């Protein structure tokens, strides 16, 4: 039940956070237009890639090691923090050098430097929350995530209202991230008597570093893969193209909290069961795949069918060129979701080196496809490259996971057929309603039809209903 409770905490907070973030970005897109929105998202994408070089997989290892030896949490954290100080200095210097090498103007550079400070705070609270994840406690992270996003909305909203320069929108993230660090620091100190004390211990460092190397490369590959398309669009087609593409990407990423929330709870348990109970490991893996499948299919089909209405209503016809890329990305959302439990399982089962190789290959393929497709098809080409990468992640991952976990292919096939019948029925109804009723009504009716068909096809079992009921009562 701890998995269910933790998933609920993270899901509730992440839903709130994503709603706020979605509304915030919609405000930015409508206020700024395509070109300024492209500049804004380019800065965030650039620093999001650089920040991975501060963490280098250390937080992922911290979760796993604390989950296995909670009495060593302080020692692990202190060594990780000492290591990150050096990495943070190097990463920030690298950010400055790259800003000049790419020839960014003074406004771009200033935004990058301030965003770089956010990068450092983000990396710090990532490690602090990693300790809590190792303890199997996610409710404090859930609160921190929600409060941080709300503060960003307030500060950024004021900047938009008073028509302040873009740099103030970037600073809003820096302030909220710093507040998040102070919050989780207090929780660790008061609840678990763990302090932010950078103390370098050579033996602990070597132990963590040996494990972290494949995680580091995997994190770098995954981060570059996720954000390189936006940067390539900016450099190949300009800020306006990057701004238009940011809309479908933002909608696509808006649902990322769902697999993240589930994996945040599953990963420590997978690490534990890999050494203690292989049957339970297989059960959790199957549950993760099925639950995500039930959730992602109606989202992908629904948004794909209603893409035009959504873009025009929220972002106006300024972003009409975002509609087709959005539909393409929704076509690959299923594979995007499935890659999370697959990757988590590989990492938890000491197959991080294999996961790293998979991530590296997919990153290279993605960059190659972007280089070929963007000059020919523009934004649509970037969307196609992203979907192709997601499909490859799943195909390679499944092939390896089957060597570690006993996967019941027939059981999963049966479940996906049942889900498929339900979502196709929903899609037919939504398509019939499109244009004749409001967007909200189409969504509500479609959701009700899908839920009904899940019970009709028995895609949702009584045992799952009992788990959800017990969770709500708890």
Secondary structure, 3 states (H helix, E strand, C coil): CHHHHHHHHHHHHHHHHHHHHHHHHHHHHHHHHHHHHHHHHHHHHHHHHHHHHHHCCHHHHHHHHHHHCHHHHHHHHHHHHHHHHHHHHHHHHHHHHHHHHCCCCHHHHHHHHHHHHHHHHHHHHHHHHHHHHHCCCCHHHHHHHHHHHHHHHHHHHHHHHCCCCHHHHHHHHHHHHHHHHHHHHHHHHHHHCCCCCCCCCHHHHHHHHHHHHHHHHHHHHHHHHHHHHHHHHHHHHCHHHHHHHHHHHHHHHCCHHHHHHHHHHHHHHHHHHHHHCHHHHHHHHHHHHHHHHHHHHHHHHHHHHHHHHHHHHHHCHHHCCHHHHHHHHHHCHHHHHHHHHHHHHHHHCCCHHHHHHHHHHHHHHHHHHHHHHHHHHCHHHHHHHHHHHHHHHHHHHHHHHCCCCCCCHHHHHHHHHHHHHHHHHHHHHHHHHECCECHHHHHHHHHHHHHHHHHHCCCCCHHHHHHHHHHHHC
